[in-house]
Amino acid sequence: MHFVCELKEELVTVLGEIRRVLKPGGRLIIHTAPNKQWLELGYKYFTRYTNYVASKLVWEIAFNTKLQYGKDPRSKSDKKVHVNEQTLKSLKRNLEKSGALHL
């Protein structure tokens, strides 16, 4: 099963339905890429500066051009389409609301 959920209103409902149809002992695997935490923290404080260093030390010398490492890796269309970006905390909260999270 593959599902993309962009609307906050449908997320809890969909997670509850997945819980209902999942066989006992079954597992739900959730992949959020990129997720909001990475965009706000990982990219801002790690990836952007790693790309800067890589560009200066390797890319510009080898290819005579710069790597792109702007402040925000998302395009305008990404920002319009991805309206329900999750953090680990918000995803856990939605899983708990739906009854799909059992720790």
N, C-alpha and C positions, 0 to 999 in steps of 0.2 A: 504494500500500500504506500502510495506517495501522495502527500498533501501539502499544499502551500497555504498558509493562513496569514492573511494580511490585515484582517479586521479584528480589532480587539473584542468586539461583541461576539464573534463566532468562536473564538479560541476556546473558552471554557466549555461551550456546548460541544465542540468537536472532540476535545479531550475526554469529556464525559462519555461520548458515544464510542470512542476508541476503547475506553475502559470497559464499557458494556459488552463489546464484541470480542475483546481479547480473551483467549482461553485462560483458565486458571494456570498461574505460573508463567504465562506469556510475558514477553518483554516489549516495551515500547522504546524505540531508539529515536531520539530527537537530535537533529543537527541544525544548528543556527549559525550560518556563516554568510557574511560576517555578522557577528552579534553586536549589540549596542555597546557593551563594555569594551570590546576590542576596538571599535571605532573611536570611542571616547578616551580610552586609556592606552591600549596597546599600540595603536597606530600613532597616536599623538606623541607618546613618550619613547617609543622604541622603533617601530618600523620606519617612521619618517626620518629619524636621525641615522638609522642603519643605512637607508637608501642614500642619504646625503654623503656619508663616509664612503660607501661603495662607489658612488658616482665620482667623487674626488680622487680616490685611490686607484680605481680600475677602469670604470666605464668611460670617463672623459679621455683618459690616456689611450685606451684601446680603440674606442669607436669615435672619438672626436665629437661627442654629443653628451648631453646631460640626461641622467635619469629623472623621471618625473616624481617629485615627492612633495606635493602640495599639502596644505593644512588639512584638507578633507579629501579622502580618496573617492568619495561618492560623486557620481555625476548628477546633473540636474534631474535626469529621468529616474535615477536610483532614489533620490529624495522624494519624488512624487509617488513612486510605486511602493516603496517600503515604508509603510505608515505604522507598522506594528513591530518595530524592532524590539527584541527582548534582551533583558539582562538575565543573568543567572537567577537573581532574586525575583524578578517579575515572572519568569517562567516557572519557578518553584511555587510562587504564590498562585498562579493560574492552575498548575497541576493539583495543588491542594484544594482549590475551590471546586475543581471538577471531580474530585475523589480519585484521581488517577495516580496520586503519589502515595506510596506506602513505604515508609522508611523503617 
